Amino acid sequence: MFVLQRASLRAIPRMHAVNAVTQRRTLGSVGAIDSAIFRTLFGTEEIRKVFDDKAYLNRCVDAETALARAQSRCNVIPSHIGDIVTSKSNGAQLDFERLRRETEIVGYPILPLVRQLSAAVGDEAGRYVHWGATTQDIMDLASILQMKQGLEILEKTLKSVVKNLEVLSRKHRDTPMAGRTHLQHALPITFGHKTAIWLSGFQRHLERLEQLRSRALMVQFGGAAGSLASLGSGDNGIRVRKEMAKDLGLYDPPITWHVARDGIAEVTNFLALVGGSLGKLALDIIIMSSNELSEVSEPFVPHRGASSTMPQKRNPISSEVILAASKILRSNAGLVLDGMVSDFERASGPWHLEWVAVPESFVIAVGALNQADFALSGLVVNSKQMLKNLYSTRGLIVAEAVMMGLAPHVGRQKAHDIVYEACKESIENDSSLLDALQAREEVTSKISSEELSSLCDARNYLGSCGLMVDEVLATAK
């Protein structure tokens, strides 16, 4: 039986039935990630606030004010205009309903936004708002600023998952269990070896995250067709772009990237890679949680994973949500890859795919990491059941060990054939592998009884599992 461990209420993903925030929300959502009912399963409030409508418009305003400041510093517009645009824009009260109506007509929110900002900052500064820019400059820049903040949140949660996996790997470095291939016993491993393999993937994700920032978090400013011609034939546009990058903490590209969407695709595909690792972890936990295996279970919280009709159920809910999230992330990765195939100097449709895929991917990815963080932080590990399962095939799992022990005496292929026949007899006669081997003179004449017994003990055939766990943990340090 498992020892039921009550998880910390601070660790569990927030899923109060009805809280004050939910009460204020309408029940008009049509998607799970924004649903008042399902939203806390698939995302967190922290990441959702980065990508909601208000946050997006604020980042659009940030893009416009950064443009004005950069142009003032580069003497493209009067030097005092940037500060006026910034101070008055940041305090402006936007009419969101008007913005929604006009966006429906225009197709994009920037022209409606510029109209309101120009009026808000006054006649003198208003004439310089959006100077030399185009709609996609501002929308792309707003999205990049959201992604920058989103990656910071994702990195924080990813590091927490890594720490939990480090703890499990260290604690269970030498906890023996059955390694399975094709859902059948293959060779003995340790549970720490399994978790360290999970861990190694997330370590690489942290490396990828650091590396992709310079390729993806680039400032966007190119004008109508990417040539920066609106600021003259000299280097005014390039100087403004560099100043904007410095101002916003972004990277300055050598050339306009508005139709080279590889950076956006890399980030979204990175989220899908994280989702893939999470999905593998979740699937392992789901199968290991089955009653037939009973090797692990998610943290115990009253009614977590309960059934409406079967009182005994404790379903691996976090892992199920993670598995679904991993599939959504892979689907969205395909959307942004399609978005890379854009026509000429302004995409006539593929760009819109990012509006759907990027925000959803961030919410889903952070939500899945949050679920993994909870599941791993209090994962119940039944080492006794792991050992019982390891010995359940009565030595068959170490058939390779016997083959390799016999091979120096009779050759590898003949050893394989001998042990194969012994395994067949063991299964057909419902006996242990050791009994089947001891009945064969071709085995007992080559290997002593003591050595044969040792070869048939699964705990003696763990290879370099522990050493590899040590290597992964050393990498973490």
C-alpha positions in Angstrom: 0.0 0.0 0.0 1.1 3.6 -0.7 1.8 5.9 2.2 -0.6 8.8 1.4 1.3 12.1 1.5 -0.9 15.2 1.8 0.5 17.7 -0.6 1.1 21.3 0.4 -1.9 23.5 -0.5 0.6 26.1 -1.7 2.1 23.6 -4.2 -1.1 22.4 -5.9 -2.2 24.3 -9.0 -4.9 26.7 -7.9 -8.3 25.1 -8.6 -10.7 26.5 -6.1 -14.3 25.7 -7.2 -15.4 29.3 -7.1 -13.2 32.2 -5.9 -13.7 35.9 -6.0 -11.9 36.3 -9.3 -14.0 33.6 -10.9 -17.2 35.2 -9.6 -16.4 38.5 -11.3 -15.7 36.7 -14.6 -18.4 35.9 -17.1 -19.0 32.3 -18.2 -18.8 33.2 -21.9 -15.5 31.6 -22.8 -15.4 29.1 -25.6 -11.9 27.7 -25.0 -10.5 25.7 -22.1 -7.5 27.9 -21.5 -9.7 31.0 -20.9 -12.6 29.1 -19.3 -13.7 30.2 -15.8 -14.0 26.4 -15.1 -10.9 24.9 -16.7 -8.5 27.8 -16.9 -6.4 26.9 -13.8 -5.9 23.4 -15.1 -4.3 24.6 -18.4 -2.5 27.8 -17.3 -1.6 30.2 -14.5 -2.9 33.7 -13.8 0.7 35.0 -13.9 1.3 33.9 -17.5 -2.2 34.7 -18.6 -1.8 38.3 -17.5 1.2 38.6 -19.8 -0.9 37.7 -22.9 -4.3 39.1 -22.2 -5.8 42.0 -24.2 -4.9 44.7 -21.7 -1.3 43.5 -21.5 -1.0 43.3 -25.3 -2.3 46.9 -25.8 0.1 48.1 -23.0 3.0 46.5 -24.9 1.8 48.2 -28.1 1.9 51.5 -26.2 5.4 50.6 -25.0 6.4 50.0 -28.6 5.1 53.4 -29.7 6.7 55.3 -26.8 10.0 53.5 -27.2 9.9 54.5 -30.9 9.3 58.2 -30.0 12.1 58.2 -27.4 14.6 56.6 -29.8 13.7 59.1 -32.5 14.1 62.0 -30.2 17.5 60.8 -29.0 18.5 60.3 -32.7 17.2 63.8 -33.6 14.8 62.3 -36.1 12.0 64.2 -34.3 12.3 67.1 -31.9 14.3 66.1 -28.8 11.6 66.8 -26.3 8.8 64.9 -28.0 9.8 61.4 -26.8 9.3 62.3 -23.2 6.0 64.0 -23.9 4.7 61.0 -25.8 5.9 58.6 -23.1 4.5 60.5 -20.1 1.1 61.2 -21.6 0.7 57.8 -23.3 1.5 55.9 -20.1 -1.3 57.7 -18.3 -3.8 57.7 -21.1 -7.2 56.0 -20.5 -7.9 54.0 -23.7 -11.5 53.5 -24.9 -11.3 49.7 -25.3 -14.8 49.4 -26.7 -14.1 51.9 -29.4 -10.8 50.2 -30.1 -12.6 46.9 -30.5 -15.1 48.3 -32.9 -12.5 50.1 -35.1 -10.2 47.0 -35.1 -13.1 45.0 -36.5 -13.3 47.4 -39.3 -9.6 48.0 -40.0 -8.5 44.4 -39.3 -5.6 45.5 -37.0 -5.6 47.5 -33.7 -2.7 49.8 -34.4 -4.4 52.5 -36.5 -7.3 52.8 -33.9 -4.7 52.9 -31.1 -2.6 55.6 -32.7 -5.7 57.8 -33.1 -6.3 57.6 -29.4 -2.7 58.1 -28.4 -2.3 61.0 -30.7 -5.3 62.7 -29.2 -4.1 61.9 -25.7 -0.6 63.4 -26.0 -1.8 66.7 -27.6 -1.4 68.3 -30.9 2.3 69.1 -30.7 3.5 65.6 -29.8 0.6 63.8 -31.4 1.8 64.5 -35.0 4.9 62.4 -34.2 3.2 59.3 -32.8 4.0 56.3 -35.0 6.5 58.4 -37.0 7.8 56.3 -39.9 6.4 53.0 -38.5 4.0 50.5 -39.9 1.3 48.4 -38.1 3.4 45.2 -38.1 6.4 47.0 -36.5 4.2 47.8 -33.4 2.4 44.5 -33.3 5.5 42.4 -33.7 7.4 44.5 -31.1 4.5 44.1 -28.7 4.5 40.4 -29.2 8.3 40.2 -28.7 7.9 42.1 -25.4 5.2 39.7 -24.3 7.4 36.7 -25.3 10.4 38.2 -23.4 8.3 38.4 -20.2 6.7 35.0 -20.9 10.1 33.3 -21.2 11.2 34.7 -17.9 8.1 33.2 -16.2 8.7 29.9 -18.1 12.3 29.8 -17.1 11.4 30.3 -13.4 8.9 27.3 -13.5 11.3 25.2 -15.6 14.0 25.7 -13.0 11.6 24.6 -10.2 10.8 21.4 -12.2 14.6 20.8 -12.6 15.1 21.1 -8.8 12.4 18.6 -8.1 13.9 16.2 -10.6 17.3 16.6 -9.0 15.9 15.7 -5.6 14.2 12.6 -7.0 17.3 11.5 -8.9 19.5 11.9 -5.9 17.1 10.2 -3.5 16.4 7.2 -5.8 19.9 6.9 -7.4 20.0 3.2 -6.3 16.3 2.3 -6.1 16.0 -0.7 -8.4 13.0 -1.1 -10.7 12.1 -2.8 -14.0 13.2 -1.1 -17.1 10.5 -1.6 -19.8 10.6 -1.7 -23.6 7.4 -2.2 -25.6 5.7 -2.2 -22.2 7.5 -5.4 -21.3 10.3 -6.1 -18.8 13.6 -5.4 -20.5 16.5 -4.9 -18.0 16.8 -3.6 -14.5 17.3 0.1 -14.0 16.9 2.5 -11.1 14.2 5.0 -10.6 16.8 7.6 -10.1 18.2 6.7 -13.6 14.7 7.2 -15.0 14.2 10.6 -13.4 17.7 11.7 -14.3 16.9 11.0 -18.0 13.9 13.3 -17.6 16.1 15.8 -15.8 18.7 15.8 -18.6 16.1 16.9 -21.1 15.0 19.8 -19.0 18.7 20.8 -18.5 19.1 21.0 -22.2 15.9 23.1 -22.4 17.4 25.6 -20.1 20.4 25.8 -22.5 18.1 26.2 -25.5 16.3 28.9 -23.7 19.4 30.9 -23.1 20.7 30.4 -26.6 17.5 31.3 -28.5 17.0 34.7 -26.8 19.5 36.5 -29.1 18.0 34.9 -32.2 14.3 35.5 -31.3 14.0 38.5 -29.0 14.9 41.1 -31.7 13.5 44.6 -32.0 11.2 45.2 -34.9 11.3 48.4 -36.9 11.3 48.4 -40.7 8.6 50.6 -42.0 6.1 49.8 -44.7 8.2 47.3 -46.6 11.2 46.8 -44.3 13.4 49.3 -46.0 13.2 52.1 -43.4 12.7 54.6 -46.3 10.3 56.6 -44.2 13.2 58.0 -42.2 15.4 58.9 -45.3 18.0 57.3 -47.3 20.8 57.5 -44.7 21.2 55.6 -41.5 18.5 57.3 -39.5 16.3 54.2 -39.4 19.1 51.9 -38.4 20.2 54.3 -35.6 16.6 54.5 -34.3 16.3 50.7 -34.4 19.5 50.3 -32.4 18.3 52.8 -29.9 15.0 51.1 -29.5 16.7 47.7 -28.9 18.9 49.3 -26.2 15.9 51.0 -24.6 13.7 47.8 -24.5 16.4 45.3 -23.6 16.1 43.5 -26.9 18.6 42.4 -29.6 19.2 44.5 -32.7 19.0 42.5 -35.9 21.3 43.3 -38.8 18.3 43.6 -41.1 14.5 43.8 -40.9 12.9 40.4 -40.0 9.2 41.0 -40.5 8.9 38.3 -43.2 11.6 36.1 -41.7 9.6 34.5 -38.9 12.1 31.9 -37.8 12.6 33.6 -34.4 8.9 33.3 -33.6 8.8 29.8 -34.9 11.9 28.9 -32.8 10.3 30.1 -29.6 7.0 28.3 -30.2 8.8 25.1 -31.2 10.9 25.4 -28.1 7.7 25.5 -26.1 6.7 22.4 -28.0 10.0 20.7 -27.2 9.4 21.4 -23.5 5.9 20.0 -23.9 7.3 16.9 -25.5 9.6 16.2 -22.5 6.7 16.9 -20.2 4.5 14.6 -22.1 7.0 11.7 -21.9 7.3 12.3 -18.1 3.5 12.4 -17.7 2.9 9.3 -19.8 5.4 7.3 -17.6 3.8 8.5 -14.5 0.3 7.6 -15.8 1.3 4.1 -16.6 3.3 3.6 -13.4 0.3 4.8 -11.4 -1.9 2.0 -12.8 -3.1 -0.5 -10.2 -1.2 -3.3 -12.0 2.1 -1.5 -11.5 1.4 0.8 -8.5 5.0 2.2 -8.5 4.2 5.9 -8.2 1.3 8.2 -7.6 0.7 11.9 -7.7 0.6 13.8 -4.4 -2.4 13.2 -2.3 -4.9 16.0 -1.9 -8.5 15.3 -0.8 -10.7 14.7 -3.8 -7.9 15.3 -6.3 -8.5 13.0 -9.2 -11.7 11.7 -7.7 -14.5 10.0 -9.6 -18.2 11.0 -9.4 -19.2 7.3 -9.1 -16.1 5.3 -8.0 -15.0 6.2 -4.5 -11.7 4.4 -4.8 -10.4 6.4 -7.8 -7.3 8.7 -7.5 -6.6 9.5 -11.1 -3.3 11.1 -12.2 -4.9 14.4 -13.1 -1.8 16.6 -13.4 -0.2 14.1 -15.7 -3.3 13.8 -17.8 -3.4 17.6 -18.2 0.3 17.6 -19.1 -0.2 15.0 -21.7 -3.0 16.9 -23.4 -0.9 20.1 -23.2 2.0 18.4 -24.9 -0.2 17.6 -27.9 -1.6 21.1 -28.1 1.9 22.5 -28.1 3.0 20.3 -30.9 0.0 21.3 -32.9 0.7 25.0 -32.4 4.3 24.4 -33.5 3.0 23.4 -36.9 1.0 26.5 -37.1 3.9 28.9 -36.7 6.0 26.8 -39.2 3.2 27.4 -41.7 3.4 31.1 -40.7 7.0 31.2 -41.9 5.9 30.7 -45.5 4.8 34.3 -46.2 4.5 36.1 -49.5 6.8 38.9 -50.5 7.2 41.9 -48.1 4.0 41.5 -46.1 2.2 38.3 -45.4 -1.4 38.1 -46.6 -2.6 35.7 -43.9 0.1 33.4 -42.4 1.0 36.1 -39.9 -2.4 35.8 -38.3 -1.6 32.2 -37.3 0.9 33.5 -34.7 -1.9 35.6 -33.0 -3.5 32.3 -32.1 -0.6 30.0 -31.6 1.9 32.1 -29.6 -0.2 33.3 -26.7 -1.9 29.9 -26.3 1.4 28.1 -26.4 2.9 30.2 -23.6 -0.2 29.7 -21.4 -0.3 26.0 -22.1 3.4 25.5 -21.6 3.6 27.4 -18.3 0.4 25.6 -17.1 1.9 22.2 -17.9 5.2 23.1 -16.2 3.2 24.2 -13.2 1.3 20.9 -13.1 4.6 19.0 -13.4 6.1 21.1 -10.6 3.2 20.1 -8.3 3.2 16.4 -9.3 7.0 16.0 -8.9 7.2 18.0 -5.7 5.2 15.4 -3.8 5.5 12.3 -6.0 4.8 9.2 -4.0 7.4 6.6 -4.9 6.6 3.0 -3.9 10.1 1.4 -3.9 8.8 -1.8 -2.4 6.4 -2.3 -5.2 9.1 -1.5 -7.7 11.2 -4.2 -6.3 8.3 -6.6 -6.3 7.6 -5.9 -9.9 11.3 -6.3 -10.7 11.2 -9.8 -9.4 7.8 -10.7 -10.8 9.1 -12.4 -13.9 11.4 -14.6 -11.6 14.7 -13.7 -13.3 13.6 -13.4 -16.9 14.5 -9.7 -16.8 18.2 -10.6 -16.4 18.3 -13.1 -19.2 20.9 -10.8 -20.9 23.1 -10.9 -17.8 23.2 -14.7 -18.0 23.8 -14.6 -21.7 26.8 -12.2 -21.3 28.1 -14.4 -18.4 27.9 -17.5 -20.5 29.2 -15.9 -23.8 32.9 -16.1 -22.9 32.6 -19.8 -22.6 30.5 -20.7 -25.6 30.3 -17.6 -27.8 27.7 -14.9 -27.8 25.3 -16.3 -30.3 25.2 -19.8 -28.8 24.8 -18.3 -25.3 21.8 -16.4 -26.7 20.2 -19.6 -28.0 20.8 -21.5 -24.8 19.3 -18.7 -22.6 16.5 -18.3 -25.0 15.5 -21.9 -24.6 15.8 -21.6 -20.9 13.5 -18.6 -20.9 11.0 -20.5 -23.0 11.0 -23.4 -20.5 10.7 -21.0 -17.6 7.6 -19.4 -19.1 6.0 -22.7 -20.2 6.7 -24.5 -16.9 6.0 -21.5 -14.7 9.4 -21.8 -13.0 12.2 -19.4 -12.3 14.9 -18.7 -14.9 17.4 -20.0 -12.3 15.6 -23.3 -12.1 15.5 -23.7 -15.9 19.2 -22.9 -16.2 20.3 -25.2 -13.4 18.6 -28.1 -15.3 20.9 -27.5 -18.3 24.3 -29.2 -18.2 25.6 -26.9 -20.9 25.2 -24.1 -18.4 26.2 -25.7 -15.1 29.3 -27.1 -16.7 30.5 -23.7 -17.5 29.2 -21.5 -14.6 29.2 -22.3 -10.9 26.0 -22.4 -8.9 27.0 -19.3 -6.9 27.8 -17.3 -10.1 24.6 -18.4 -11.7 22.5 -17.3 -8.7 24.3 -14.0 -8.8 23.7 -13.5 -12.5 20.0 -14.2 -11.9 19.6 -11.5 -9.2 18.2 -8.4 -10.9 19.9 -6.1 -8.4 23.3 -7.2 -9.6 22.6 -6.0 -13.2 22.2 -2.2 -12.9 25.1 -1.4 -15.1 26.2 2.3 -14.9 22.8 3.6 -13.8 24.1 5.2 -10.6 27.2 6.7 -12.3 25.1 8.3 -15.0 22.8 9.8 -12.4 25.9 11.3 -10.8 27.0 12.8 -14.1 23.6 14.4 -14.7 23.6 15.8 -11.1 27.1 17.1 -11.6 26.0 18.9 -14.8 23.2 20.6 -12.8 25.8 22.0 -10.3 
